[in-house]
Amino acid sequence: MRFVVVPQWQGSPSSRAMRLSEGAFAVLGDLPAKSTTLVEVPVGAGDSLGTRVHRLSSVVGVARSLRRELEAEASPALVVGGDCGVEYAAVGHALGPDTAVVWFDAHPDLHTPRSSESGAFSGMVLRALTGEGTDELAALDDGAEPARLSPGRIVLAGTRTYDDAEDTWVESRHVRSVSSLDLTPEEVVEAVAATGATEVYVHVDLDVLDPGSVDGLLDPQPFGLDPAVLVASIAALKERFTLVGAGLCSFAPVDATAAADDMGTILRVVGALAR
């Protein structure tokens, strides 16, 4: 598996979003140089392009650059963000008719531009992949017809912080979920098997982990997963299904010392996804 690092911060709602860029560079330093590519991210914040989505011009530019990089080589990629908005291009590139997406994330990221209070794209990215509520996001596709993710092929894993609009959509679309409380690898595998998929894309937002196990989070949520459970779940998914791609997002250390303290945990997750 190759590595593509995308230090995007413009999709985040946080006032400390620049830490996401620093986190991506921290991970970059521990990846094998020969199989790693860095996608450049604009220095500026960007603008909304007349939509409700903050900094959309930068998000669009990064998505196009990432898409070009992924299309340049056929092998599966582990895309390292940055904020979760990078997953729009990453998942879209890997998505096939037999692919399920497992979303290891404290948040479901299922808003639309109309329902989002923050206007941040990272909170909309999974919903955008389904093609619903995307009128204001057309610039992301650059005129192409994108692959769309069926809600029936989504598995939310470890998700525990829903807004009302997201909760309503999950219920109405019968999206499968596995609670962070007592989550087991077997439950995650069974949920994916129930979608009928034979392939899997695994998204990991580090806030799926319990805050006691990793410090570098912008929005830590209690009652998260133990790193060993996450690693075991990834291994179980790869044993049962073909891994077509993966994403690792939202590392936001306060400084280099704090980054080093978290890196052992992060590299365990990277290793589970990549080996």
N, C-alpha and C positions, 0 to 999 in steps of 0.2 A: 504494500500500500504506500502511495506517495502522500506527502504532506503539503498542504497549501495554507499559508498563514495570511489572515486578513484582519489587520488591526483596526477595524472599523469601530467607531464609537458613536457615530451620528444617529444611529437608530435607537439609542438608549434614552429613556426618560430622565435619567439621573443627572443632577448637577455636578456629579463627580465622574461623568462618563469617560473622561480622558484616561482614567485609570484602566479602562478596558483595553485601550491601545497598548498601554504599558504592560498589561498582563499578557497580551498576545506576543509581544516582543520577548517577554520573559520565557514563555514556552518555546518560542523559536530558538532561543539559545541552547536548548537541550534536545533539539531534533537533529537528525542526521543531515548534514548540509547537502550531500549529493542527491537526496530524494526530497528536498524541501524547496518550495517556491514561495516568495513573498509577493503578495499583490499590494500595490501601492494604494494608499487611501488619501483623498484630498486633505490638505492642511485645514482648510476652512470648514465651517459648519454646513454651508449650503443653505438653500431656501426651500420653501414649500411648493414652488411651481404652481401657485394658485389653489392648492388643495388644503385639506385639514392635516396633512402629514408633515410634521416638522422635519426640516433638513432633507427633504425628499431628493433634491438634486444630487446630493452627495451619495445617498443610498442607491440611487439609480446608477450613477457612474461606477460605483464599486461593484454592483451586481453585474453590470456589463463586462467589466474587467475580469471578474471572477469567472463568469460564464466562458469567456474566451480562453482563459487558462485551463479550465476543466475540459473544454472541447479539444484542446491541443494534444491530449493523451488519453488513451482508452482505459487505463488502469484505474481502479477505485481510488478515491482520495479521502483523507481525513482533513476536513477543513477546520482550521483553528481560528475562531474569532477572538476578540472583538465581541460586539453585541450579537444577539440572535438573528438580527436582520440578514446576516450573511447567508443564512440557511435558505433564503428564497431561491437564490441561484444554485446553491449546492444540492438541495433536495430536488429541485426541478430538473437538474442535469441527470441525476441518478434514477429518477422515477421511471418505472416501467409498468406494464399492465399487471405484473405479478408482485408488485412491491408494496409492503406495508411500512409505515413510518412509526417508530417507537420514540415518543417524545418524553425523555427523562428531564423533567423541568418542574420547578416548584409552581410555575405559572403556565397556563395552557396557551397563551399567546394567540387568542382566538377573537380578538377585537376586529372591528372594521374601522375605517376612518370616521364613520359617523358615531360609533359607540364608544370610541376611545376618549377618555378624559385627558390623557397626556399628549395625544397626537404623535406618540413615538412608534416608529415602524416595528421595532422589535416585539411589541405587544400585539401585532397584527399578522405576523409572518405566517403562522400555521394556517390561519383562516384564509390568508391571501393565496396560499398554495391550493386551496380547494376551488378557487375561482369565484367565491361568493363575496359580495360587497367590495369589489375591486375596481369600480369605475374610476376612482381617483388614483389608482395605482397602475394605470395602463402604461405609463412610461417605463415601468420596470421590464416590460416584455419587448420593447423596441420594435413593435410592429409584428413580432412573430406570434405564432399560435402556441402557447405554452402547454406542457403536459399538466394535467390537473389531478389532484389527489382526492380520491373519494373519501368522505368522512368515515365510511365503513372500513377503510384501511388505515385509520389512525388508532394508535394505542397510547393513551396518556399514562405515564408511569411515574409514580412519586409526586404527582401534581396535587397541591393542597391549598392553593390560594386562587380562588375564582372570583371574578366580578360577576354581578347578576346577569349581564348580557351574555357572558361566556357560559355561565351555568345553564342558562336557558337554551343556548344553541347546542351544547353538549347533550342535553336531554332530548331536544327535538330531533337531532340527527343520530341518536343512539350510539354516540361515540364510546368506544370501550375505554375503560380506565382501570388502573390497578393502584390502590391506595398506598401511600407511603407507610402506613401503619402495618407492620408485619408483612411487608412485601417480600415475596420469595421469587427466585428465578423461575421456578416452575409456573407460577401464576402469569408472569410476563410472557413466557413461551406459549402457554395455553391461550392467552388473549390474542397473540399474533396468529396462532394456528386457526383460531376461530374466524379470522378475516378471510381465510382461504389463500393467503399470500405464500409464496415460496421464497421470496427475497425480502430483505429488510434494510432500511436505512435507520441508523441509530443516531439520534440527536441527544447530546448531553449538555445541558446547562448546569454548571457547577452548583447552582443554588438548589438543585435536587438533593444535594448532600445536607446532612445535618450541620448547622453552623459550628458545632463543637469539633468538627473534623477538618474544616477549612476556614481560614479567616478572610481570605481575599474575595469577599462578596459585597456587591453594592446593595443588595436587598435580601439579606438572610431571612429565611423562614424557619420557624421551629419544626421539630418532628420530621426531619428529613432522613434520608437513607444513610446507613453506614457505608463507607467506601467499599468494604469487603462485599456487601450485598450488591452494590452497583457493578463491581467487577465481575462477580459470579453471574449476574444477570446477563451482562454482555457476552460472557463466555458461553452461556447456555443458548443465547440467541444465535450465536455464530455456529454452534454445533448443529442446530436444527435447520437454520435458514442460510441462504447465500447473502453475505454482506455486500451490498452494492455501493455503500458510501457511509460516511459518518461525519458528525460535527461535534466540536467541543467549544463551548462558548462561556463568556462571562467571568473570566478570571480578572479580578480587579484589586491587585495588591496595593497597599498604601506606599510601599517603598521596596527597594531591592532586598532588604533583609527579610521583610515579610513574605516576599515572593519566594525566597529560598526556603522559608519554613514550610510553605504549602507545596513545594514542588514534588516532594516524594509522593504525596497523595495524587497529584495531578498526573504524574508520570505512570503511576499504576493504572489509571484510567486510560491514558494514551496507549500503554502497552496492551491492555485488554482489547482495545479497538483495532490496533494496528498489527498485532502478531498473527 
